[in-house]
Amino acid sequence: MAPGTGKTYHTVQMAVNAAEPSFSPNAGSRDDIRQDYKTRYDELVKAGAFAL
């Protein structure tokens, strides 16, 4: 896959949705929504929700 195609963003979004299907990011710009997903992902990682 080529760089800059959103692979990391999509992986974070899929992981959060799998771990917490009820998660709904706050409305806003695309960047705001991406940040909401990244913040929740980091919280879930810290809580041990994913086996890394």
mmCIF file of the N, C-alpha and C atoms, coordinates in Angstrom:
data_MODEL
# 
_entry.id   MODEL 
# 
loop_
_atom_site.group_PDB 
_atom_site.id 
_atom_site.type_symbol 
_atom_site.label_atom_id 
_atom_site.label_alt_id 
_atom_site.label_comp_id 
_atom_site.label_asym_id 
_atom_site.label_entity_id 
_atom_site.label_seq_id 
_atom_site.pdbx_PDB_ins_code 
_atom_site.Cartn_x 
_atom_site.Cartn_y 
_atom_site.Cartn_z 
_atom_site.occupancy 
_atom_site.B_iso_or_equiv 
_atom_site.pdbx_formal_charge 
_atom_site.auth_seq_id 
_atom_site.auth_comp_id 
_atom_site.auth_asym_id 
_atom_site.auth_atom_id 
_atom_site.pdbx_PDB_model_num 
ATOM 1   N N  . MET A 1 1  ? 0.852   -1.183 0.000  1.00 0.00 ? 1  MET A N  1 
ATOM 2   C CA . MET A 1 1  ? 0.000   0.000  0.000  1.00 0.00 ? 1  MET A CA 1 
ATOM 3   C C  . MET A 1 1  ? 0.897   1.245  0.000  1.00 0.00 ? 1  MET A C  1 
ATOM 4   N N  . ALA A 1 2  ? 0.401   2.245  -0.611 1.00 0.00 ? 2  ALA A N  1 
ATOM 5   C CA . ALA A 1 2  ? 1.152   3.487  -0.746 1.00 0.00 ? 2  ALA A CA 1 
ATOM 6   C C  . ALA A 1 2  ? 1.066   4.325  0.527  1.00 0.00 ? 2  ALA A C  1 
ATOM 7   N N  . PRO A 1 3  ? 2.092   5.111  0.781  1.00 0.00 ? 3  PRO A N  1 
ATOM 8   C CA . PRO A 1 3  ? 2.028   6.007  1.931  1.00 0.00 ? 3  PRO A CA 1 
ATOM 9   C C  . PRO A 1 3  ? 0.951   7.075  1.736  1.00 0.00 ? 3  PRO A C  1 
ATOM 10  N N  . GLY A 1 4  ? 0.387   7.517  2.848  1.00 0.00 ? 4  GLY A N  1 
ATOM 11  C CA . GLY A 1 4  ? -0.592  8.597  2.788  1.00 0.00 ? 4  GLY A CA 1 
ATOM 12  C C  . GLY A 1 4  ? -1.991  8.178  2.400  1.00 0.00 ? 4  GLY A C  1 
ATOM 13  N N  . THR A 1 5  ? -2.303  6.891  2.514  1.00 0.00 ? 5  THR A N  1 
ATOM 14  C CA . THR A 1 5  ? -3.627  6.420  2.118  1.00 0.00 ? 5  THR A CA 1 
ATOM 15  C C  . THR A 1 5  ? -4.561  6.219  3.304  1.00 0.00 ? 5  THR A C  1 
ATOM 16  N N  . GLY A 1 6  ? -4.103  6.524  4.515  1.00 0.00 ? 6  GLY A N  1 
ATOM 17  C CA . GLY A 1 6  ? -4.977  6.437  5.682  1.00 0.00 ? 6  GLY A CA 1 
ATOM 18  C C  . GLY A 1 6  ? -4.974  5.102  6.400  1.00 0.00 ? 6  GLY A C  1 
ATOM 19  N N  . LYS A 1 7  ? -3.964  4.268  6.126  1.00 0.00 ? 7  LYS A N  1 
ATOM 20  C CA . LYS A 1 7  ? -3.933  2.936  6.739  1.00 0.00 ? 7  LYS A CA 1 
ATOM 21  C C  . LYS A 1 7  ? -3.924  3.013  8.264  1.00 0.00 ? 7  LYS A C  1 
ATOM 22  N N  . THR A 1 8  ? -3.094  3.854  8.828  1.00 0.00 ? 8  THR A N  1 
ATOM 23  C CA . THR A 1 8  ? -2.997  3.955  10.289 1.00 0.00 ? 8  THR A CA 1 
ATOM 24  C C  . THR A 1 8  ? -4.308  4.448  10.871 1.00 0.00 ? 8  THR A C  1 
ATOM 25  N N  . TYR A 1 9  ? -4.891  5.463  10.280 1.00 0.00 ? 9  TYR A N  1 
ATOM 26  C CA . TYR A 1 9  ? -6.168  5.980  10.768 1.00 0.00 ? 9  TYR A CA 1 
ATOM 27  C C  . TYR A 1 9  ? -7.230  4.892  10.737 1.00 0.00 ? 9  TYR A C  1 
ATOM 28  N N  . HIS A 1 10 ? -7.321  4.179  9.641  1.00 0.00 ? 10 HIS A N  1 
ATOM 29  C CA . HIS A 1 10 ? -8.355  3.147  9.522  1.00 0.00 ? 10 HIS A CA 1 
ATOM 30  C C  . HIS A 1 10 ? -8.122  2.007  10.504 1.00 0.00 ? 10 HIS A C  1 
ATOM 31  N N  . THR A 1 11 ? -6.869  1.664  10.744 1.00 0.00 ? 11 THR A N  1 
ATOM 32  C CA . THR A 1 11 ? -6.555  0.618  11.718 1.00 0.00 ? 11 THR A CA 1 
ATOM 33  C C  . THR A 1 11 ? -6.985  1.044  13.111 1.00 0.00 ? 11 THR A C  1 
ATOM 34  N N  . VAL A 1 12 ? -6.703  2.280  13.490 1.00 0.00 ? 12 VAL A N  1 
ATOM 35  C CA . VAL A 1 12 ? -7.117  2.807  14.792 1.00 0.00 ? 12 VAL A CA 1 
ATOM 36  C C  . VAL A 1 12 ? -8.638  2.800  14.904 1.00 0.00 ? 12 VAL A C  1 
ATOM 37  N N  . GLN A 1 13 ? -9.317  3.255  13.877 1.00 0.00 ? 13 GLN A N  1 
ATOM 38  C CA . GLN A 1 13 ? -10.781 3.306  13.892 1.00 0.00 ? 13 GLN A CA 1 
ATOM 39  C C  . GLN A 1 13 ? -11.372 1.899  14.018 1.00 0.00 ? 13 GLN A C  1 
ATOM 40  N N  . MET A 1 14 ? -10.851 0.947  13.258 1.00 0.00 ? 14 MET A N  1 
ATOM 41  C CA . MET A 1 14 ? -11.370 -0.426 13.323 1.00 0.00 ? 14 MET A CA 1 
ATOM 42  C C  . MET A 1 14 ? -11.113 -1.047 14.691 1.00 0.00 ? 14 MET A C  1 
ATOM 43  N N  . ALA A 1 15 ? -9.957  -0.789 15.272 1.00 0.00 ? 15 ALA A N  1 
ATOM 44  C CA . ALA A 1 15 ? -9.636  -1.349 16.585 1.00 0.00 ? 15 ALA A CA 1 
ATOM 45  C C  . ALA A 1 15 ? -10.567 -0.787 17.655 1.00 0.00 ? 15 ALA A C  1 
ATOM 46  N N  . VAL A 1 16 ? -10.794 0.510  17.629 1.00 0.00 ? 16 VAL A N  1 
ATOM 47  C CA . VAL A 1 16 ? -11.699 1.126  18.611 1.00 0.00 ? 16 VAL A CA 1 
ATOM 48  C C  . VAL A 1 16 ? -13.115 0.593  18.424 1.00 0.00 ? 16 VAL A C  1 
ATOM 49  N N  . ASN A 1 17 ? -13.578 0.508  17.192 1.00 0.00 ? 17 ASN A N  1 
ATOM 50  C CA . ASN A 1 17 ? -14.926 0.009  16.941 1.00 0.00 ? 17 ASN A CA 1 
ATOM 51  C C  . ASN A 1 17 ? -15.086 -1.451 17.370 1.00 0.00 ? 17 ASN A C  1 
ATOM 52  N N  . ALA A 1 18 ? -14.029 -2.248 17.223 1.00 0.00 ? 18 ALA A N  1 
ATOM 53  C CA . ALA A 1 18 ? -14.090 -3.648 17.649 1.00 0.00 ? 18 ALA A CA 1 
ATOM 54  C C  . ALA A 1 18 ? -14.113 -3.765 19.169 1.00 0.00 ? 18 ALA A C  1 
ATOM 55  N N  . ALA A 1 19 ? -13.314 -2.948 19.834 1.00 0.00 ? 19 ALA A N  1 
ATOM 56  C CA . ALA A 1 19 ? -13.215 -3.024 21.289 1.00 0.00 ? 19 ALA A CA 1 
ATOM 57  C C  . ALA A 1 19 ? -14.389 -2.349 21.981 1.00 0.00 ? 19 ALA A C  1 
ATOM 58  N N  . GLU A 1 20 ? -14.936 -1.349 21.344 1.00 0.00 ? 20 GLU A N  1 
ATOM 59  C CA . GLU A 1 20 ? -15.998 -0.556 21.962 1.00 0.00 ? 20 GLU A CA 1 
ATOM 60  C C  . GLU A 1 20 ? -16.999 -0.119 20.893 1.00 0.00 ? 20 GLU A C  1 
ATOM 61  N N  . PRO A 1 21 ? -17.887 -1.031 20.485 1.00 0.00 ? 21 PRO A N  1 
ATOM 62  C CA . PRO A 1 21 ? -18.825 -0.726 19.400 1.00 0.00 ? 21 PRO A CA 1 
ATOM 63  C C  . PRO A 1 21 ? -19.714 0.489  19.660 1.00 0.00 ? 21 PRO A C  1 
ATOM 64  N N  . SER A 1 22 ? -19.930 0.825  20.909 1.00 0.00 ? 22 SER A N  1 
ATOM 65  C CA . SER A 1 22 ? -20.795 1.960  21.221 1.00 0.00 ? 22 SER A CA 1 
ATOM 66  C C  . SER A 1 22 ? -20.068 3.300  21.132 1.00 0.00 ? 22 SER A C  1 
ATOM 67  N N  . PHE A 1 23 ? -18.755 3.286  20.886 1.00 0.00 ? 23 PHE A N  1 
ATOM 68  C CA . PHE A 1 23 ? -17.998 4.541  20.811 1.00 0.00 ? 23 PHE A CA 1 
ATOM 69  C C  . PHE A 1 23 ? -18.508 5.378  19.653 1.00 0.00 ? 23 PHE A C  1 
ATOM 70  N N  . SER A 1 24 ? -18.727 6.637  19.933 1.00 0.00 ? 24 SER A N  1 
ATOM 71  C CA . SER A 1 24 ? -19.165 7.570  18.906 1.00 0.00 ? 24 SER A CA 1 
ATOM 72  C C  . SER A 1 24 ? -18.374 8.863  19.078 1.00 0.00 ? 24 SER A C  1 
ATOM 73  N N  . PRO A 1 25 ? -17.517 9.200  18.116 1.00 0.00 ? 25 PRO A N  1 
ATOM 74  C CA . PRO A 1 25 ? -16.731 10.425 18.254 1.00 0.00 ? 25 PRO A CA 1 
ATOM 75  C C  . PRO A 1 25 ? -17.618 11.656 18.221 1.00 0.00 ? 25 PRO A C  1 
ATOM 76  N N  . ASN A 1 26 ? -17.147 12.697 18.843 1.00 0.00 ? 26 ASN A N  1 
ATOM 77  C CA . ASN A 1 26 ? -17.868 13.972 18.809 1.00 0.00 ? 26 ASN A CA 1 
ATOM 78  C C  . ASN A 1 26 ? -17.919 14.478 17.376 1.00 0.00 ? 26 ASN A C  1 
ATOM 79  N N  . ALA A 1 27 ? -18.985 15.130 17.054 1.00 0.00 ? 27 ALA A N  1 
ATOM 80  C CA . ALA A 1 27 ? -19.112 15.719 15.722 1.00 0.00 ? 27 ALA A CA 1 
ATOM 81  C C  . ALA A 1 27 ? -18.045 16.792 15.556 1.00 0.00 ? 27 ALA A C  1 
ATOM 82  N N  . GLY A 1 28 ? -17.637 16.985 14.366 1.00 0.00 ? 28 GLY A N  1 
ATOM 83  C CA . GLY A 1 28 ? -16.631 18.008 14.082 1.00 0.00 ? 28 GLY A CA 1 
ATOM 84  C C  . GLY A 1 28 ? -15.998 17.728 12.742 1.00 0.00 ? 28 GLY A C  1 
ATOM 85  N N  . SER A 1 29 ? -14.854 18.315 12.549 1.00 0.00 ? 29 SER A N  1 
ATOM 86  C CA . SER A 1 29 ? -14.141 18.120 11.290 1.00 0.00 ? 29 SER A CA 1 
ATOM 87  C C  . SER A 1 29 ? -13.557 16.705 11.244 1.00 0.00 ? 29 SER A C  1 
ATOM 88  N N  . ARG A 1 30 ? -13.120 16.304 10.094 1.00 0.00 ? 30 ARG A N  1 
ATOM 89  C CA . ARG A 1 30 ? -12.497 14.989 9.933  1.00 0.00 ? 30 ARG A CA 1 
ATOM 90  C C  . ARG A 1 30 ? -11.303 14.854 10.876 1.00 0.00 ? 30 ARG A C  1 
ATOM 91  N N  . ASP A 1 31 ? -10.521 15.921 11.008 1.00 0.00 ? 31 ASP A N  1 
ATOM 92  C CA . ASP A 1 31 ? -9.373  15.878 11.908 1.00 0.00 ? 31 ASP A CA 1 
ATOM 93  C C  . ASP A 1 31 ? -9.807  15.734 13.362 1.00 0.00 ? 31 ASP A C  1 
ATOM 94  N N  . ASP A 1 32 ? -10.904 16.382 13.741 1.00 0.00 ? 32 ASP A N  1 
ATOM 95  C CA . ASP A 1 32 ? -11.427 16.251 15.109 1.00 0.00 ? 32 ASP A CA 1 
ATOM 96  C C  . ASP A 1 32 ? -11.866 14.818 15.385 1.00 0.00 ? 32 ASP A C  1 
ATOM 97  N N  . ILE A 1 33 ? -12.543 14.215 14.430 1.00 0.00 ? 33 ILE A N  1 
ATOM 98  C CA . ILE A 1 33 ? -13.013 12.836 14.586 1.00 0.00 ? 33 ILE A CA 1 
ATOM 99  C C  . ILE A 1 33 ? -11.825 11.884 14.666 1.00 0.00 ? 33 ILE A C  1 
ATOM 100 N N  . ARG A 1 34 ? -10.833 12.098 13.827 1.00 0.00 ? 34 ARG A N  1 
ATOM 101 C CA . ARG A 1 34 ? -9.621  11.263 13.887 1.00 0.00 ? 34 ARG A CA 1 
ATOM 102 C C  . ARG A 1 34 ? -8.940  11.397 15.240 1.00 0.00 ? 34 ARG A C  1 
ATOM 103 N N  . GLN A 1 35 ? -8.885  12.602 15.758 1.00 0.00 ? 35 GLN A N  1 
ATOM 104 C CA . GLN A 1 35 ? -8.267  12.807 17.066 1.00 0.00 ? 35 GLN A CA 1 
ATOM 105 C C  . GLN A 1 35 ? -9.064  12.119 18.162 1.00 0.00 ? 35 GLN A C  1 
ATOM 106 N N  . ASP A 1 36 ? -10.383 12.163 18.087 1.00 0.00 ? 36 ASP A N  1 
ATOM 107 C CA . ASP A 1 36 ? -11.224 11.461 19.067 1.00 0.00 ? 36 ASP A CA 1 
ATOM 108 C C  . ASP A 1 36 ? -10.934 9.958  19.046 1.00 0.00 ? 36 ASP A C  1 
ATOM 109 N N  . TYR A 1 37 ? -10.838 9.385  17.849 1.00 0.00 ? 37 TYR A N  1 
ATOM 110 C CA . TYR A 1 37 ? -10.523 7.959  17.737 1.00 0.00 ? 37 TYR A CA 1 
ATOM 111 C C  . TYR A 1 37 ? -9.134  7.663  18.298 1.00 0.00 ? 37 TYR A C  1 
ATOM 112 N N  . LYS A 1 38 ? -8.163  8.501  17.980 1.00 0.00 ? 38 LYS A N  1 
ATOM 113 C CA . LYS A 1 38 ? -6.789  8.275  18.452 1.00 0.00 ? 38 LYS A CA 1 
ATOM 114 C C  . LYS A 1 38 ? -6.713  8.387  19.968 1.00 0.00 ? 38 LYS A C  1 
ATOM 115 N N  . THR A 1 39 ? -7.400  9.361  20.532 1.00 0.00 ? 39 THR A N  1 
ATOM 116 C CA . THR A 1 39 ? -7.410  9.517  21.987 1.00 0.00 ? 39 THR A CA 1 
ATOM 117 C C  . THR A 1 39 ? -8.031  8.295  22.649 1.00 0.00 ? 39 THR A C  1 
ATOM 118 N N  . ARG A 1 40 ? -9.168  7.825  22.113 1.00 0.00 ? 40 ARG A N  1 
ATOM 119 C CA . ARG A 1 40 ? -9.825  6.647  22.695 1.00 0.00 ? 40 ARG A CA 1 
ATOM 120 C C  . ARG A 1 40 ? -8.968  5.409  22.508 1.00 0.00 ? 40 ARG A C  1 
ATOM 121 N N  . TYR A 1 41 ? -8.319  5.279  21.363 1.00 0.00 ? 41 TYR A N  1 
ATOM 122 C CA . TYR A 1 41 ? -7.413  4.165  21.109 1.00 0.00 ? 41 TYR A CA 1 
ATOM 123 C C  . TYR A 1 41 ? -6.294  4.147  22.148 1.00 0.00 ? 41 TYR A C  1 
ATOM 124 N N  . ASP A 1 42 ? -5.673  5.287  22.383 1.00 0.00 ? 42 ASP A N  1 
ATOM 125 C CA . ASP A 1 42 ? -4.593  5.366  23.362 1.00 0.00 ? 42 ASP A CA 1 
ATOM 126 C C  . ASP A 1 42 ? -5.084  4.984  24.762 1.00 0.00 ? 42 ASP A C  1 
ATOM 127 N N  . GLU A 1 43 ? -6.296  5.398  25.110 1.00 0.00 ? 43 GLU A N  1 
ATOM 128 C CA . GLU A 1 43 ? -6.874  5.028  26.409 1.00 0.00 ? 43 GLU A CA 1 
ATOM 129 C C  . GLU A 1 43 ? -7.079  3.517  26.495 1.00 0.00 ? 43 GLU A C  1 
ATOM 130 N N  . LEU A 1 44 ? -7.585  2.919  25.430 1.00 0.00 ? 44 LEU A N  1 
ATOM 131 C CA . LEU A 1 44 ? -7.818  1.483  25.415 1.00 0.00 ? 44 LEU A CA 1 
ATOM 132 C C  . LEU A 1 44 ? -6.508  0.709  25.477 1.00 0.00 ? 44 LEU A C  1 
ATOM 133 N N  . VAL A 1 45 ? -5.493  1.182  24.783 1.00 0.00 ? 45 VAL A N  1 
ATOM 134 C CA . VAL A 1 45 ? -4.178  0.532  24.836 1.00 0.00 ? 45 VAL A CA 1 
ATOM 135 C C  . VAL A 1 45 ? -3.646  0.585  26.269 1.00 0.00 ? 45 VAL A C  1 
ATOM 136 N N  . LYS A 1 46 ? -3.719  1.742  26.883 1.00 0.00 ? 46 LYS A N  1 
ATOM 137 C CA . LYS A 1 46 ? -3.238  1.901  28.266 1.00 0.00 ? 46 LYS A CA 1 
ATOM 138 C C  . LYS A 1 46 ? -3.990  0.980  29.225 1.00 0.00 ? 46 LYS A C  1 
ATOM 139 N N  . ALA A 1 47 ? -5.274  0.759  28.960 1.00 0.00 ? 47 ALA A N  1 
ATOM 140 C CA . ALA A 1 47 ? -6.103  -0.093 29.814 1.00 0.00 ? 47 ALA A CA 1 
ATOM 141 C C  . ALA A 1 47 ? -5.891  -1.585 29.518 1.00 0.00 ? 47 ALA A C  1 
ATOM 142 N N  . GLY A 1 48 ? -5.089  -1.885 28.504 1.00 0.00 ? 48 GLY A N  1 
ATOM 143 C CA . GLY A 1 48 ? -4.814  -3.281 28.169 1.00 0.00 ? 48 GLY A CA 1 
ATOM 144 C C  . GLY A 1 48 ? -5.882  -3.955 27.339 1.00 0.00 ? 48 GLY A C  1 
ATOM 145 N N  . ALA A 1 49 ? -6.652  -3.177 26.609 1.00 0.00 ? 49 ALA A N  1 
ATOM 146 C CA . ALA A 1 49 ? -7.746  -3.735 25.812 1.00 0.00 ? 49 ALA A CA 1 
ATOM 147 C C  . ALA A 1 49 ? -7.255  -4.495 24.575 1.00 0.00 ? 49 ALA A C  1 
ATOM 148 N N  . PHE A 1 50 ? -6.026  -4.259 24.179 1.00 0.00 ? 50 PHE A N  1 
ATOM 149 C CA . PHE A 1 50 ? -5.476  -4.906 22.980 1.00 0.00 ? 50 PHE A CA 1 
ATOM 150 C C  . PHE A 1 50 ? -4.214  -5.676 23.336 1.00 0.00 ? 50 PHE A C  1 
ATOM 151 N N  . ALA A 1 51 ? -4.050  -6.817 22.738 1.00 0.00 ? 51 ALA A N  1 
ATOM 152 C CA . ALA A 1 51 ? -2.816  -7.571 22.880 1.00 0.00 ? 51 ALA A CA 1 
ATOM 153 C C  . ALA A 1 51 ? -1.856  -7.065 21.805 1.00 0.00 ? 51 ALA A C  1 
ATOM 154 N N  . LEU A 1 52 ? -0.778  -6.487 22.229 1.00 0.00 ? 52 LEU A N  1 
ATOM 155 C CA . LEU A 1 52 ? 0.174   -5.938 21.259 1.00 0.00 ? 52 LEU A CA 1 
ATOM 156 C C  . LEU A 1 52 ? 1.349   -6.848 21.073 1.00 0.00 ? 52 LEU A C  1 
# 
